[in-house]
Amino acid sequence: MSSGAAARASCPCWPKVGGCSVSICIRCPTSGVGLTDPEARVRQRYVDLAINPWARDLMRVHSVIVKSMRDYLSGRDYMEVETPILQQIHGAANAAAAIAAHGEQVVDIEGKDGETEKVDISGEWPVKTLHCAVSEAINEDVTPYSDTDTLKALCDKHDIGYRNDWDAGQVAFAMYEHLVEDQTTFPTFYKDFPTSVSPLTRQHRTIPGVTERWDLVAWGVESGTAYAELTDPVEQRKRLTE
């Protein structure tokens, strides 16, 4: 063999495309059965859209409806604005200024009187349910199962105003605002808010009457919030109209 042929024979070959075949560890539901569990459909939306053709059709219809509404209003000189432009007093937007850089444990906080003070926020921030926090504040037993008359009697005892047409959740929330939120100084997470005051939030998966939502409160102000979004339009309309 010539030296040139030997050189060509030793030239390396590099593949342009590679791949690896593996078995599927978790198989998707079959197209015949589909994804039927309501909780799984919401929490694994990608599987719902991949398996259920009617879920994809519903998404397309929703997109067409939203676009047509925007086109209709835009053609009549309506302007779409973000809600913070209209709502100036909202928890996170109105929170006391935390001036510290990321990672600091002592921050400068401007209080309601306008004075600035140093506050140590090191340590583990506590987590409490709304009803437990109210119970601690008044040293009385308050739970998601407390009836409206009992809660109104407690409001009368602690000089908290309420409307006669409020349900138990709304009364409990009023107690929370006056007795807990306004009095909270150290950063604290409060969770499991009543359904009647959380119309956009999903019902708690195990506790009736409350939702899967938390608020971070510090120095008497809501500084952050998060919740599992309610995606059932019938239930949402019911909450907003009742």
C-alpha angles and dihedrals in degrees: 000000000000121000090248093054091048091052092050092048092054094052110121120238119221121198117229096206129034135179145171127219117214133166120254110258096194115031122210119240113270118264090239094060100027127186106309105162106104094212093050092047091058099039095042099039093158091060092047091053093045095050107030115063091192090058089058090046090051091052091052092049091048090052092050092049094049092047092049091051091050092047092048094051094040090053088058095051097259115152124218113223135178115255095239087068089062099034113060099168108060127134104249093034092050097041119134111267114265102202099178122110120246113290098022117128099199115063136181110243125189108218129211090267091058095250119130120223138175113250127190110221097172120126132050116319111230124239120213136169116242093244094047090051091052090048091053092048095055100024090236131117110261120168138161085263096057110119125237097250092053092050093047090052089053090049090053090049092053097037097248118151124229141164121253093232094056119115126224093272094053092048091049090050091052089053090049093052094050102034103031116018096044091048098046114111108158113063108271134174115225118192144175099053119191117272094234092062095042106059094162096048130092120250113259109265095229109015118067119221097027137079138225098259138120135192127201108219128187132165092000095305134101104243100177143358140192136176145168106263119241108233100176105102094195093054091044092053090048092054094047096048103039 
